[in-house]
Amino acid sequence: MFCDQCGTQLEHGQRFCNRCGKEVKGPVFFAAPRPGRVAGHVRLLGILWLALSALDAVAGIVAIIVSSWVFGPNGPAAEAPSFIRPLIATGGILSLAKACFGFLAGWGLLNRQSWARSLALAVGVVSLFFHIPFGTALGIYTLWVLLPAHSEEEYEKYQKVGAA
């Protein structure tokens, strides 16, 4: 028997769950516990990080091409102020760097790597401010899934289940 709130295994005839304190009422079914919040969302989180990172990579490549072709010495906007070209190129390089870290975070989450939680949290915080609105939404979702105190313990359990 398992608690239908937290998934802890219960003894026959037990009236309260030892872990969460929920009263056991009515018939108790013999079933596997529900996956926790991390286990239920980490796969989707990894896929979303891969997708957003693909968009970041495309945007970075386009920005670098535009900075060198359009604002280059022979480009159509060669008369633009001199700070425009390096500004756009720097933005493209930063977007490519964010894409690399996002790809690593997504791959790590999908493969249950121990370092992936920390990297995803770091990239999620950066995305809150620099990739509005999609990065902001994904950053909030990442923080909601991985940041609470019990999420670290749950991610470690999830990681160990995948390694077995």
C-alpha positions in Angstrom: 0.0 0.0 0.0 1.1 3.5 -0.7 0.0 6.9 0.4 -1.9 8.6 -2.3 -0.5 12.1 -1.4 3.3 11.5 -1.1 3.8 7.9 -2.3 5.3 6.5 1.0 4.8 2.8 1.5 2.2 2.0 4.2 1.7 -0.9 6.5 -1.6 -2.8 6.4 -4.1 -1.1 8.8 -2.1 2.0 9.2 -4.4 5.1 9.7 -1.9 7.9 9.1 1.1 8.3 6.7 4.4 8.4 8.6 5.9 11.0 6.1 3.1 13.5 5.4 0.6 12.7 8.1 -2.3 12.3 5.7 -5.2 10.2 7.1 -5.6 6.9 5.2 -9.4 6.6 4.4 -11.3 4.0 2.5 -9.8 1.3 0.4 -6.1 1.6 -0.2 -4.9 0.3 -3.6 -1.7 -1.6 -4.1 0.0 0.5 -6.7 3.3 2.2 -7.4 3.7 5.7 -6.0 3.1 8.7 -8.3 6.2 10.3 -9.7 7.2 13.5 -7.9 7.2 16.9 -9.4 10.8 16.7 -10.6 10.4 13.3 -12.2 7.1 14.4 -13.9 8.6 17.5 -15.4 12.3 17.0 -16.0 11.9 15.4 -19.4 9.7 18.2 -20.7 12.1 20.7 -19.2 15.1 19.1 -21.1 13.2 19.2 -24.4 12.2 22.8 -23.9 15.8 23.8 -23.2 16.9 22.1 -26.4 14.2 23.9 -28.4 14.9 27.3 -26.9 18.7 26.8 -27.4 18.1 26.0 -31.1 16.3 29.3 -31.4 19.1 31.1 -29.6 21.7 29.5 -31.9 19.8 30.6 -35.0 19.4 34.1 -33.7 23.1 34.3 -32.8 24.2 33.1 -36.3 21.8 35.6 -38.0 23.1 38.4 -35.8 26.8 37.6 -36.7 25.9 37.4 -40.4 24.0 40.7 -40.3 26.8 42.4 -38.4 29.4 41.4 -40.9 27.4 41.6 -44.1 25.0 44.5 -43.6 27.1 46.7 -41.4 30.5 45.6 -42.9 32.7 48.0 -44.9 31.0 47.2 -48.2 27.6 46.5 -46.8 24.4 48.5 -47.5 24.5 50.1 -44.1 28.3 50.9 -44.1 27.5 54.6 -43.1 25.9 53.5 -39.8 27.6 54.6 -36.6 30.7 52.6 -35.8 29.4 51.0 -32.6 26.5 49.2 -34.3 28.5 46.5 -35.9 30.4 45.3 -32.8 27.2 45.6 -30.7 25.3 43.3 -33.0 28.2 40.9 -33.2 28.6 40.8 -29.5 24.9 40.1 -29.1 25.2 37.2 -31.5 28.2 35.7 -29.7 26.4 36.0 -26.4 23.3 34.3 -27.9 25.5 31.5 -29.2 27.1 31.1 -25.8 23.7 30.9 -24.1 22.6 28.4 -26.7 25.6 26.2 -25.9 24.8 26.3 -22.2 21.1 25.6 -22.9 22.0 22.6 -25.1 24.2 21.3 -22.3 21.4 21.8 -19.7 18.8 20.1 -21.8 21.0 17.2 -22.7 22.0 16.8 -19.1 18.5 16.8 -17.8 17.4 14.3 -20.4 20.3 12.0 -19.5 19.9 12.5 -15.7 23.3 14.0 -15.1 24.2 15.3 -11.6 25.4 18.7 -12.8 22.4 19.4 -15.1 20.2 20.7 -12.3 22.7 23.4 -11.3 23.4 24.4 -14.9 19.7 24.5 -15.8 19.0 26.8 -12.8 21.8 29.1 -13.8 20.7 29.3 -17.5 17.1 29.7 -16.3 18.0 32.8 -14.2 19.8 34.3 -17.2 16.9 33.5 -19.5 14.5 35.4 -17.2 15.9 38.7 -18.4 17.5 38.1 -21.8 15.0 36.1 -23.9 11.6 37.7 -23.4 8.9 36.2 -23.5 9.9 32.5 -24.2 13.1 32.5 -22.1 11.2 34.2 -19.2 8.5 31.6 -19.3 11.1 28.7 -19.5 13.2 30.3 -16.7 10.1 30.5 -14.4 9.2 26.9 -15.2 12.8 25.8 -14.6 12.9 27.6 -11.2 9.5 26.2 -10.3 10.6 22.6 -11.0 14.2 22.6 -9.8 14.6 25.3 -7.2 12.5 24.2 -4.1 14.5 22.6 -1.3 13.0 19.1 -1.7 13.7 19.2 -5.5 17.4 18.6 -5.0 16.7 15.4 -3.1 14.0 14.3 -5.6 16.4 15.0 -8.6 19.1 12.9 -6.9 16.6 10.0 -6.5 15.4 10.5 -10.1 19.0 10.4 -11.3 19.8 7.2 -9.4 16.7 5.5 -10.8 17.9 6.3 -14.3 21.4 5.1 -13.6 20.2 1.7 -12.4 
